Amino acid sequence: MPIRQYFVWVGSVLLAALFAADWWLPDPAAHPHSAPPPNERVNLRIRSEHKWPERVVIDTAHSGKPAATEFGLELQVVSNQDFAQAERRSPLDAFAAIEAARATPSATNENASAIGGKP
């Protein structure tokens, strides 16, 4: 309830201030000829020598995505047997492959070392 009383009190004070300002301030001076009528206004036409880019026309008759057959690509179909074999593998097999790759030295020169030196 206090917020309602606040809005009523502040609203009534502002309304009273509006009436007091209307009574106390002078009336605005009437200048009927201060603004020219719309038919006598000056129309400014600005021309520029700037050459704008040509209009872009987008052809939406085709989908835009070229078919795979246009590029000579063939779809690779995974057989059900390969898919079933992939499901049987454990995610830990991937970590085993990483460890095997780290164990083999990658140096090809007999003077080079597979262990990285200090930079």
C-alpha positions in Angstrom: 0.0 0.0 0.0 2.8 2.5 0.6 3.8 2.4 -3.1 0.3 3.4 -4.1 0.3 6.3 -1.7 3.6 7.4 -3.1 2.4 7.4 -6.7 -0.8 9.3 -5.7 1.1 11.9 -3.7 3.8 12.4 -6.4 1.3 12.4 -9.2 -0.9 15.0 -7.5 2.2 17.2 -6.8 3.3 17.0 -10.4 -0.2 17.9 -11.6 -0.4 20.9 -9.3 3.1 22.0 -10.6 1.8 21.7 -14.2 -1.2 23.9 -13.4 0.9 26.4 -11.6 3.4 26.6 -14.5 0.6 27.1 -17.0 -0.9 30.0 -14.9 2.5 31.6 -14.1 4.3 31.4 -17.4 3.3 33.7 -20.3 1.5 32.3 -23.4 3.7 31.5 -26.4 3.9 34.1 -29.1 1.8 33.0 -32.1 3.8 33.2 -35.3 1.6 31.7 -38.0 4.1 32.7 -40.8 7.2 31.3 -39.1 7.1 28.0 -41.1 6.6 28.1 -44.8 3.7 26.1 -46.2 4.7 22.7 -47.7 4.2 23.9 -51.3 6.7 26.7 -50.9 9.5 24.8 -49.2 12.8 24.5 -51.0 13.5 21.0 -52.3 17.1 20.2 -52.2 18.3 17.7 -54.7 21.8 16.4 -54.0 23.6 14.7 -56.9 26.7 12.7 -56.5 29.3 11.7 -59.1 30.0 8.6 -57.0 29.7 5.4 -59.1 27.8 2.8 -57.2 28.5 -0.9 -57.6 26.4 -2.9 -60.1 23.3 -4.5 -59.0 23.7 -8.2 -57.8 21.1 -10.6 -59.2 20.8 -13.9 -57.3 19.4 -16.8 -59.3 17.2 -18.9 -57.0 16.0 -21.3 -59.7 18.6 -23.8 -58.7 19.4 -25.0 -55.2 23.0 -23.8 -55.2 24.4 -27.0 -53.9 26.0 -29.0 -56.7 25.2 -32.6 -56.8 28.0 -35.1 -56.0 27.7 -36.7 -59.4 28.7 -33.5 -61.1 32.2 -33.8 -59.5 32.5 -37.5 -60.2 32.3 -38.4 -56.5 30.8 -41.6 -55.3 29.1 -42.1 -52.1 30.8 -44.5 -49.7 28.4 -46.9 -48.2 29.4 -48.6 -45.0 28.2 -52.2 -44.9 26.3 -53.6 -41.9 29.2 -56.0 -41.1 31.8 -53.1 -40.8 29.3 -51.1 -38.7 28.8 -54.1 -36.3 32.5 -54.6 -36.1 33.0 -51.0 -35.1 30.4 -51.2 -32.4 32.3 -54.2 -30.8 35.5 -52.2 -30.4 36.3 -50.7 -27.1 37.1 -47.0 -26.7 40.3 -48.0 -25.0 41.5 -49.5 -28.3 42.1 -45.9 -29.5 44.3 -45.2 -26.5 46.2 -48.4 -27.3 46.9 -47.2 -30.8 48.2 -43.8 -29.4 50.6 -45.6 -27.0 51.9 -47.8 -29.9 52.6 -44.7 -32.0 54.5 -43.0 -29.2 56.6 -46.1 -28.5 58.1 -46.1 -32.1 60.9 -43.6 -32.6 60.3 -41.2 -35.4 63.9 -40.3 -36.2 65.2 -41.5 -39.7 68.8 -40.3 -39.4 71.1 -42.5 -37.4 72.7 -39.4 -35.8 69.3 -37.9 -34.9 67.5 -38.8 -31.7 63.8 -39.5 -31.3 63.9 -37.7 -27.9 63.3 -34.0 -28.3 66.2 -31.8 -27.2 66.0 -28.6 -25.2 65.1 -25.6 -27.4 
